[in-house]
Amino acid sequence: MKKLGYIILAIVLVACGSNSFETESGTTVTYLKKGNGDTPVDSLVSMFRIKYSTENGFVMMESDEPMPLKIDPNNVSEQGELFEVLTQLRTGDSVGFELVASELFEKTFRAPIPDTIPSDSKIKFEVAYVDQLTEQGYYDMVAKKAEEAAEKQIVIDNELLDNYLSENNIDAQATESGLRYVIKEEGNGPKPEVGQNVRVNYAGYILSGEYFDTSLETVAKEQGIYQEGRPYQPFTFPIGQGRVIKGWDEGIGLLNVGTKATLYIPSTLGYGSRSAGAVIKPNSILVFDVELLEIVD
C-alpha cells in the first residue's frame, strides 16, 4: 500500500509540473523531457534508450537502438533501484539520475564491480522511455529491421561479388537470391529433391582466400587448419530443411550428383550479421568448393 501511494504521489507531482521525483529508495530523478504515455505493464515489452557512465565521464554503455526490457511493477525490489526508476516512467519521458555502483552491480547487473570503479561511486544514467509493445509487436519490429538490413546488405554483397568475379575473370551464373555458382565438372546423376539426404565434400573460405573449414583432410593440412582427431569425411544433410545455411540449401540443390562446383554465397544467405568462428566475421561473403557425391536413401 505504501509503494502504491508513493507511485501515485510521483504521478501527481509530474502532473503538477514538477521537474523531478524521488523513488522510495531515495533516488532523485530529473526530467529532461516529459512524456504523456503509459507506465510499464509487465505483459508488454518496454523499449528504452539507455546511457550510463562513471563519475569521471567514461561511457560504460550507450544503446544505439532502443533496448527491450520486461518491467514488472510488482517485483522491482529484487531488481534494484534502476528498475524502481523505470517502473515510474511514462512513454515519452527522458530522465537523468545517479545510482550507487555497489547497489547497481549487486542487485541489477548481478555481477562483480570492475576494479576501476569504486563501490561507493555514482553511476550516471540518461534514460528515454521510447515505446511499449506487445510481444508480437516487438517480434514484428525485429523481423522488419532484419529484413531492411538484409536488403541493404545484399546490395553491398552484390557489388563486392561482381567486382571479385570480374577482377578474377570468373564467369559465374547467378540466381534471383544473389547466389553465384560455377560448375567445374558436370555430373550425370539426378538432382536432389527437397527432403532428400545428400553427401557432400566441401572446402570453405572467404574472398581473401582464408580457409575456415573442409571435409577433406588433404585440404585441411594444405591450408593449415587441420585438427588432430577430427574425422574428415563427407557432410550429410537433408536438402531444403533449413539444417544448413540458405546458400547451401539452394546451391547444392542446383547440382546433379557427381557435379563439382564453386558456390559464392552472399552474407544474407550465409551467417548474416553474425560471426561464426575466427575467420567468418559479420556480413562475410563465403566461398565453397563442393562436390555432390550422392543422394542417400
VMD Tcl script that draws the C-alpha trace (Angstrom):
set ca {
  {0.00 0.00 0.00}
  {2.87 2.32 0.87}
  {4.53 1.69 -2.52}
  {1.26 2.29 -4.39}
  {0.79 5.57 -2.56}
  {4.33 6.61 -3.39}
  {3.82 5.91 -7.10}
  {0.57 7.87 -7.08}
  {2.39 10.78 -5.39}
  {5.08 10.73 -8.07}
  {2.42 10.83 -10.79}
  {0.65 13.73 -9.11}
  {3.91 15.70 -8.88}
  {4.51 15.16 -12.59}
  {1.01 16.30 -13.42}
  {1.56 19.43 -11.37}
  {4.66 20.29 -13.38}
  {7.43 19.03 -11.08}
  {10.79 18.68 -12.82}
  {11.84 15.70 -10.70}
  {10.64 12.96 -8.40}
  {12.20 10.76 -5.76}
  {11.88 7.00 -5.62}
  {11.06 5.11 -2.44}
  {14.75 4.19 -2.14}
  {15.74 7.84 -2.29}
  {16.96 8.22 -5.88}
  {16.29 11.69 -7.29}
  {15.14 11.50 -10.90}
  {15.25 14.68 -13.02}
  {13.08 15.09 -16.09}
  {14.90 16.10 -19.28}
  {11.63 15.73 -21.17}
  {8.18 14.70 -20.03}
  {6.02 12.28 -21.93}
  {2.31 11.65 -21.63}
  {2.20 7.92 -22.37}
  {1.71 4.88 -20.17}
  {3.73 3.43 -17.32}
  {5.21 -0.08 -17.82}
  {2.95 -3.13 -17.92}
  {4.51 -6.49 -17.10}
  {2.88 -8.25 -20.07}
  {4.35 -5.76 -22.58}
  {7.86 -5.08 -23.86}
  {9.20 -1.67 -22.85}
  {11.71 -0.01 -25.19}
  {14.37 2.23 -23.61}
  {17.37 4.17 -24.82}
  {19.92 3.92 -22.02}
  {23.26 5.58 -21.47}
  {25.28 5.28 -18.31}
  {28.74 6.49 -17.37}
  {31.13 6.75 -14.42}
  {31.69 9.86 -12.34}
  {34.73 10.77 -14.45}
  {32.69 10.66 -17.67}
  {33.67 7.25 -19.02}
  {30.69 5.92 -21.01}
  {30.06 2.34 -19.94}
  {27.13 1.75 -22.28}
  {25.08 3.73 -24.77}
  {22.36 1.98 -26.77}
  {22.26 2.85 -30.47}
  {18.78 1.34 -30.76}
  {16.03 1.14 -28.13}
  {16.59 -1.80 -25.78}
  {13.76 -4.20 -24.93}
  {13.05 -4.79 -21.23}
  {10.23 -6.57 -19.43}
  {9.28 -4.43 -16.43}
  {7.23 -5.93 -13.60}
  {5.98 -3.08 -11.38}
  {5.15 -5.58 -8.65}
  {8.65 -7.08 -8.45}
  {11.10 -4.18 -8.52}
  {12.61 -4.86 -5.10}
  {14.58 -7.84 -6.41}
  {15.86 -5.95 -9.47}
  {17.32 -2.93 -7.76}
  {16.87 0.83 -7.91}
  {17.29 1.06 -11.70}
  {14.07 -0.87 -12.22}
  {12.43 1.13 -9.47}
  {13.05 4.24 -11.58}
  {11.97 2.60 -14.83}
  {8.70 1.47 -13.27}
  {7.67 5.08 -12.66}
  {8.38 6.40 -16.14}
  {5.84 7.02 -18.89}
  {6.45 6.51 -22.59}
  {7.92 9.73 -23.94}
  {9.84 10.50 -20.74}
  {13.57 11.26 -20.77}
  {15.26 11.42 -17.38}
  {18.61 11.60 -15.65}
  {19.65 10.12 -12.29}
  {22.55 8.58 -10.39}
  {22.86 5.19 -8.72}
  {25.48 3.86 -6.29}
  {27.78 1.47 -8.12}
  {27.70 -1.29 -5.50}
  {23.88 -1.43 -5.48}
  {23.67 -1.33 -9.27}
  {26.13 -4.17 -9.87}
  {24.92 -6.34 -6.99}
  {21.15 -6.12 -7.45}
  {20.61 -5.21 -11.11}
  {23.63 -6.39 -13.07}
  {24.31 -9.27 -10.65}
  {27.99 -9.08 -11.49}
  {31.20 -8.07 -9.69}
  {32.12 -4.39 -9.79}
  {35.12 -3.74 -12.09}
  {38.29 -2.91 -10.18}
  {38.39 0.51 -11.85}
  {35.05 1.58 -10.32}
  {34.90 2.46 -6.58}
  {31.98 0.69 -4.93}
  {30.66 3.92 -3.38}
  {30.92 5.95 -6.61}
  {27.89 7.11 -8.58}
  {26.91 5.78 -11.99}
  {25.17 8.46 -14.05}
  {22.15 7.44 -16.15}
  {20.27 9.04 -19.01}
  {17.15 7.07 -19.94}
  {14.48 7.68 -22.59}
  {11.29 5.61 -22.48}
  {10.63 5.24 -26.21}
  {7.69 2.88 -26.55}
  {5.76 -0.08 -25.15}
  {4.91 -3.01 -27.44}
  {3.13 -6.31 -27.30}
  {5.45 -9.30 -27.62}
  {4.17 -9.94 -31.15}
  {4.62 -6.26 -31.99}
  {8.21 -6.45 -30.76}
  {8.96 -9.59 -32.80}
  {7.39 -7.97 -35.88}
  {9.57 -4.89 -35.39}
  {12.73 -7.01 -35.06}
  {11.82 -9.01 -38.18}
  {11.18 -5.84 -40.17}
  {14.51 -4.33 -39.16}
  {16.31 -7.56 -40.03}
  {14.63 -7.60 -43.44}
  {15.57 -3.96 -44.09}
  {19.17 -4.61 -43.04}
  {19.34 -7.67 -45.31}
  {18.04 -5.65 -48.26}
  {20.79 -3.08 -47.76}
  {23.44 -5.75 -47.24}
  {22.60 -7.69 -50.41}
  {23.29 -4.53 -52.44}
  {26.72 -4.29 -50.82}
  {27.39 -8.01 -51.26}
  {26.34 -7.95 -54.91}
  {28.79 -5.16 -55.66}
  {31.62 -6.94 -53.81}
  {30.90 -10.21 -55.60}
  {30.61 -8.60 -59.02}
  {33.94 -6.83 -58.54}
  {35.62 -10.00 -57.23}
  {34.37 -12.17 -60.09}
  {35.31 -9.54 -62.68}
  {38.78 -8.97 -61.28}
  {39.44 -12.72 -61.23}
  {37.90 -13.38 -64.67}
  {35.33 -15.78 -63.20}
  {32.22 -16.39 -65.28}
  {29.57 -17.32 -62.72}
  {25.85 -17.96 -63.03}
  {23.57 -16.02 -60.69}
  {20.25 -16.86 -59.07}
  {17.50 -14.47 -58.04}
  {18.60 -14.67 -54.40}
  {22.09 -13.37 -55.19}
  {23.87 -16.74 -55.08}
  {26.59 -17.18 -57.71}
  {27.92 -20.54 -58.79}
  {30.39 -22.03 -61.26}
  {30.11 -25.61 -62.49}
  {33.64 -27.02 -62.58}
  {32.73 -30.56 -63.59}
  {29.21 -31.61 -64.53}
  {27.89 -34.82 -63.01}
  {25.48 -37.17 -64.75}
  {23.38 -38.16 -61.75}
  {19.97 -36.81 -60.68}
  {19.34 -33.55 -58.84}
  {18.26 -33.97 -55.23}
  {14.69 -33.20 -54.22}
  {13.63 -31.30 -51.11}
  {13.89 -33.56 -48.07}
  {16.40 -35.98 -49.60}
  {19.67 -36.52 -47.76}
  {22.83 -35.71 -49.69}
  {26.53 -36.36 -49.07}
  {28.86 -33.51 -49.96}
  {32.59 -32.89 -49.86}
  {33.48 -29.24 -49.37}
  {36.14 -26.65 -48.63}
  {35.05 -23.23 -47.37}
  {36.90 -19.92 -47.43}
  {36.24 -16.18 -47.58}
  {37.01 -13.86 -50.50}
  {40.51 -13.15 -49.20}
  {41.27 -16.86 -49.69}
  {41.48 -17.71 -45.98}
  {40.02 -21.15 -45.29}
  {37.76 -21.83 -42.29}
  {36.56 -25.44 -42.78}
  {36.74 -28.50 -45.02}
  {35.66 -32.12 -45.10}
  {38.92 -33.07 -46.84}
  {41.95 -33.92 -44.72}
  {44.41 -33.06 -47.52}
  {42.93 -29.57 -47.91}
  {42.92 -29.05 -44.14}
  {46.63 -29.82 -43.95}
  {47.47 -27.72 -47.01}
  {45.60 -24.70 -45.58}
  {46.88 -25.01 -42.02}
  {43.50 -25.74 -40.44}
  {44.00 -29.45 -39.74}
  {42.59 -30.62 -36.38}
  {44.09 -33.73 -34.85}
  {41.49 -36.36 -34.04}
  {38.74 -34.84 -36.16}
  {37.11 -37.28 -38.61}
  {37.39 -35.79 -42.11}
  {34.50 -37.17 -44.13}
  {31.67 -36.01 -46.42}
  {28.91 -33.97 -44.81}
  {25.36 -35.36 -44.93}
  {22.24 -33.21 -44.63}
  {18.63 -33.05 -45.92}
  {18.07 -30.58 -48.78}
  {15.69 -27.69 -48.18}
  {15.05 -28.33 -44.48}
  {16.97 -25.38 -43.06}
  {19.66 -27.60 -41.50}
  {22.39 -25.64 -43.26}
  {22.85 -22.02 -44.37}
  {20.47 -20.87 -47.12}
  {23.27 -20.69 -49.68}
  {23.93 -24.42 -49.23}
  {20.28 -25.43 -49.39}
  {19.90 -23.51 -52.65}
  {23.33 -24.14 -54.15}
  {23.59 -27.88 -53.56}
  {20.01 -28.23 -54.77}
  {21.08 -26.90 -58.18}
  {23.62 -29.67 -58.74}
  {23.44 -33.12 -60.25}
  {25.06 -35.96 -58.38}
  {28.73 -36.10 -59.37}
  {28.98 -32.35 -60.01}
  {31.90 -30.31 -58.74}
  {31.16 -26.61 -58.33}
  {32.10 -23.41 -56.54}
  {29.41 -21.52 -54.67}
  {29.74 -17.79 -53.98}
  {27.36 -17.09 -51.12}
  {26.40 -13.53 -50.10}
  {26.25 -12.95 -46.36}
  {22.44 -12.78 -46.44}
  {22.45 -16.45 -47.49}
  {25.22 -17.30 -45.02}
  {25.59 -16.15 -41.44}
  {24.31 -12.62 -41.98}
  {25.37 -10.10 -39.35}
  {26.63 -12.89 -37.06}
  {30.20 -14.09 -36.84}
  {30.99 -17.80 -37.00}
  {34.39 -18.59 -35.62}
  {37.57 -16.58 -36.03}
  {37.54 -16.29 -39.83}
  {33.88 -15.61 -40.61}
  {33.15 -12.06 -39.49}
  {29.73 -10.37 -39.59}
  {28.45 -9.91 -43.17}
  {31.12 -12.19 -44.65}
  {30.72 -13.47 -48.20}
  {31.51 -17.20 -48.26}
  {33.01 -19.36 -50.99}
  {32.65 -23.15 -51.09}
  {34.26 -25.64 -53.43}
  {31.80 -28.53 -53.31}
  {31.23 -31.96 -54.82}
  {27.80 -33.61 -54.59}
  {28.76 -37.23 -54.06}
  {25.41 -38.98 -53.74}
  {21.81 -38.91 -52.64}
  {21.39 -41.07 -49.57}
  {18.22 -43.15 -49.35}
}
mol new
graphics top color blue
foreach p $ca { graphics top sphere $p radius 0.5 }
foreach p [lrange $ca 0 end-1] q [lrange $ca 1 end] { graphics top cylinder $p $q radius 0.2 }
display resetview
